[in-house]
């Protein structure tokens, strides 16, 4: 018996657990990417825009 440390679900084999944990790691990775993207957009919106001279 092996337990997922993210959601506490129980699995019979380590292989099943490893397959399952990949789902959580993908979710976490996507959250990190989206958080970085949101932070970048927030910083860009706070910066004063320079006028373009033509």
Secondary structure by P-SEA (a helix, b strand, c coil): cccccccccccccaaaaaaaaaaaaaaaaaaaaaaaaaaaaaaaaacbbbbbcc
